[in-house]
Amino acid sequence: MTPGSKPFTPEFDATLRDRDLAKARQDIAIGRWQGLPELLHSTGRDWDRRTHRVRLLAQSTAGTTIAEEWYTARPGDPDALVLRADTEVLRCFNLAVAAGDPGAAGQDRLDMAVRTCLRAADAHPYDPVPWVSLLTIARLYPGGHRQFNHWWKELKLRHQDNREAHNQALRHVSARWHGTHGTMYDFARDVVDSTAPGSPLAVLLQVARLEEYRYRLEREGDMALFLRRHWNTDVALADTRRTWDTWVVNWDGIYRAQDVADFNYLLHATCAGGLYSEAAYLFKLLADQATAVPWSYFGDPATVIAKWHRTVMRST
C-alpha cells in the first residue's frame, strides 16, 4: 500500500450495487411485495438484468410466502408467475442442500415446479427467465430431465447470451451432476468459440475450472495430484489469457447486471495463475466490488481476496 492510499476493503453486495433490487429485497424481509411489480416492469427486456433480479428475488422469497401473496393478489400478472416459478425451483434446491440429497424435494414437487415454470413461460412468451428456471431444476432429476435439450433451445431463442442459463447448463454437464470434466470443458470451449468479442461468456472457461477444482477438492482432498498447480498449468493459463483477449480487451466499458461477478472469476484466475499485471488491472477496475464466489472456496472470502490484493499490488 502506497503512502496516503486507503486500505483495500472488499465490499460484498449480492445485488451487485443494484439499489432498486436491494430495496425490493428489504421489502420482502418485512413482508411486502407491493414494490415488486414496478421493479420487474421497469426492467423491461434487459434480459441480463431481469434474470439477475428474478433470481435474487427468488432467493429472498423462497423462505417466505411473498411470491404466493403477490400471485394471489394479481393472478393475471405474468411477472408474479415468473417469480413464483423461480421461487419454487430454489425451494427444491434448498431442500436438496439441506438433506444432502438431490432427490430430497421428491418427484411430485419437482414436477409441480416444472409445471409452474411452463405456465410462466406461456404467460410471458418472450421472457427467458422461466427457461433459466427449467434449466436449473433439470439438475435435480436423476440423470437430468429428458427435456433439458429442448429447454436449452427455447432459452437460446429468447436470449442466446444469457449468463445464468450458461452457468446452469455448464453445471448440468459437469462431473458433479450429469456429465464429466471433459463434457463441461467442451461445453465451455464451444461457447467461447462461438461468442462475440467482448462477451462475458468467455469467463465460462474459469467457471469450469473452478467447478473441477471444487469437485476434486471435496473428493480427493487438498493433496490431490496436481491440484496445487490447477490454476497455472499451460492449459489453465492459456484459457485465462483467452478469456482476457476475448472479453476484457474487447469490453465496451458498459457494465451489465452480472459483470462484477464474472470479473471476480477472472480476477481469481489471474491471481492464482500469477498473471499479476492483468490482476492489477482488474483490481483497479472493480475497485472494492467483490463476490463471495469464487473466493469463498479458498477460505474466508474477505481474507482471501485481501491477501491476493496485497500480493498483486506489491508485485506490479
N, C-alpha and C positions, 0 to 999 in steps of 0.2 A: 504494500500500500504506500503510495507516494505521500509526502507531507501535504497536509491540507485536504486530502481526499477523504470522503466519508467511508466508513466500513461497509463492506458488502453484506447486505441483509436480504436474503431471498424472500419474496412475497408469494405465498401460495394461495391462489384465488381460483377456486374450481370454475367460476363463471368466466374466467379469462378476461376480467375487467368489463364484463357486460353489466352495466349498472342496472338496467331495466330488469334483466334476468335475476340479478341479486335481490332486487326489491320484491319480485314475484316470489322468490323462494322464502323470503322473510314473511310474506303474507301467508304462504302455505303453513309455515311454522306456527302461526297464530290462528289457523283455521279459516283463512279467507281464500276464496277462489275468484272473486269478482274482478281482479286485475288481469287474470289470465287471458280472457278473450281479446282484449286490446293488445296485449303483448304479442300474441301469435298472429293476430290480424295485421299488426304493424310490421311484422317480419316479412310479409308478402312472399315473393318467390325467391328470396335469398335462401336457397335450399341448404347451403352450408350452415348459415346461422340458425335456420329453423330446426335442422337436425340437432344441432348443439343445444338449442333451447329446450326442445321437447325432451331430449334425453336427460338433461339436468333437472328439468321439472319433474320428470317421472321418478328420478332418484329421490326427490323430496316427497312426492305424493305416495310412493309405494307403501309407506308405513302409516298412511292416513286414509280417510275416506273422501278426500278433496276431489279426486278425479270423478268419483261416483256422484258427489254432490253437484258438481258442475254439469255433468251429463244429465242428471235428473232434472235440474233446473232448466236446461236448454238442450233437450234431446235432439233438436234439429241442427245443432251447431256441429259441423264436421270436425272442427278443431277439438271439441270436447271428446269426441270419439277417438280421435288420433291419440290424444294424451291418455285416455283411459286404456287404450290398447297397449301403449308402450309401458304404462304403469303395471299392467298385469304381467307383461313379459319380465319386467325387473323383479316383480314379486316372485315369480317362478325361479329366477336366478338366486334371489335371496334365500329361498328355501333350499336350493341345491347347495349353496355355500354353507349355510348353517348346518346342514346334515352331512356335508362332505360327500354327497351323492348326487350326480347329475339327474337321477330319476326321482328325486325326493318330492317334486311337485305332483307327480302322478300323471298318468296318461290323460285322464279326463280333464285335469286342469290345464295341461299343455294344449290339448285340443281346443279347449274353450278360449285360451289366449289366442290361438291361431285364428279361430273364427272371428274373434273381436278385431284382430288386425285386418282380416279380409273385408270385414264390414267397413272399417275405417278407410281402406283403400277404395272401396266402392263409393263411399261418401265424399272422398276427396281425391278424384281420379288422377290429378296431376302431381299429387304430393308424393315424394319418395319416402317420407318417414315411415308409413306403415310397412313398406317393403324392407326398410332397415330393421324394423321391429321383427319381421318374419325371419330375416337372415340371422338375427340374434338368437331367437328362440329355437331355431333349427338345430343348434348345437346340443340342446338338451334331449333330443330324441336319440335313442340307441342307433348308432350308425349314421346319424344325421337324418333330417327329414327328406323324404323322397321328392319333395317339390323344391328343394333348395336351388337347383339349377334354373328352374322356371322363375322363382322369385328373384334370382340374380339378374336374369334377363329383363324382368319387369322393372327392377331398380335402375338398370342401365338406360332403359328407355326414358326414364324421368330425370335422372341426374347421374350422368356417366362418371363424374369425378367425385362422387360423394365419399368423403373421408371416412366417416364412421362405417359405412357399408363395406368399404375395402378392408378396414380393420377387422370387422366381424367375419368377412369371408376368409381373410388370412388365418384367423384363429380357427375357423371351421376346418381348414385343411391342414392344421398343424398336428404334430405328434401328440399333443395333449388331448386332442379331440378326435377328429376323424380322418387324419392323414399321417404324414411323415414330415420330418425336417425337409426332405427333398421336395415334396409337393408344395410345402409352404414357400421355400425359396424360389421354386419355379413360378409360383403364382406371383410373388413379389417382382421377380425379374421380368415376367411377361407384362405386368402393369407398367413398369418403368420403361420398357421397350416401346410401349405404345402411348405413353403420356407425353403431353406437350411440354416444351421447355418452360420452366417457371412454375411447374405444378408441384405442390407439396406432396403429391402421391409418391414422389421419388423416395420419400423417407420410409416407405414400406420395407425397404431393404434393412433399415435399422430396427424397425418394429419386429421383423422376422428374426433378426439376430438376438434381440432381447428375449423373444419367446423361446428360442432354443436354449439360451443361457439359463433362464428360469427352470425350464424343464429338466435340464441336465443337473443343475444345482440341487433341485429337490430330490432327484432320484439317485444321484451319484455322490453328492456332497461337494464341498469346495476344493477337494483334492482330485477331482475328476481329471482324467487325462486331457491335457492341453487346454483345460478350461481357463487357466490364468492367462493364456495367450488368445483368448476368444475374440478380443477386440483389436488385436494388432497383427493378425496373420495377413499374408499378402491379399487373400480374398476379402477379408474384412476391411482392410484399408482401401482396396480398390472400390468396394461398394460405398464406403463413406465418401471417397472422392467423386464417385459417380453421382451420388445424391447432391453433393456440393455443386458440381458442374451443371447438373440438370436443373436444380431448383434455385439455389442461392445466387449463382452467377446470373441467372435469367429472371430473378424475382423482380416484380414490378414495384415493390415497396408498399403495396396496399395490403394491410393486414386483413385476412379473412378470419372468420369466427374462431377457428381452431389452430391457427398458425403458431401461436405460442406453444401449444402442446407439441406440435411437430418439431419446432425449433429446439425444444428441450431434448427430444430423442436424438436429433443430430448433434446437439451440443455434447451430450454424453458420449456419443461415438467418437467425436473429435478429441475429447479429453482422454478417454480411455485408450484411444489409438495413438496418442502422442502427437496429434496434429494441432499443436498449440497456437499457431498463427490463426487458423480457422476458428479454433475455440475462442480465442480472444475477441475475434470479430463478432461471434455470436453472443458472447457475454455482454459486449457493448450494445449490440442490437436489442437484446432482451432487457437490458438494464437489470432490474431486480425481479423480473417476472419469471416464476418457476412453477413447475407442475410436480406433483408428488411422484408420478411415474415419469421417467424410469429410475430416478434417484433412490426411491424407497426400496428397491430390490438389492441395494448395497449397504443398507443401514438407515439411520435417521436421515431423511432427505435433506433437511436444512444443513446438517453437519457435513454430509457427503458433498453437496454442491458447493458449500463454502470452502471446503478443503480443496476441491478442484479449482475454484476461482483463485485461491492463493497460489497454487502450483502454476497455473497458466499465466497469471499476471507477472509472476516473478521470472518467468521464462521467456517473456516477449518484450 
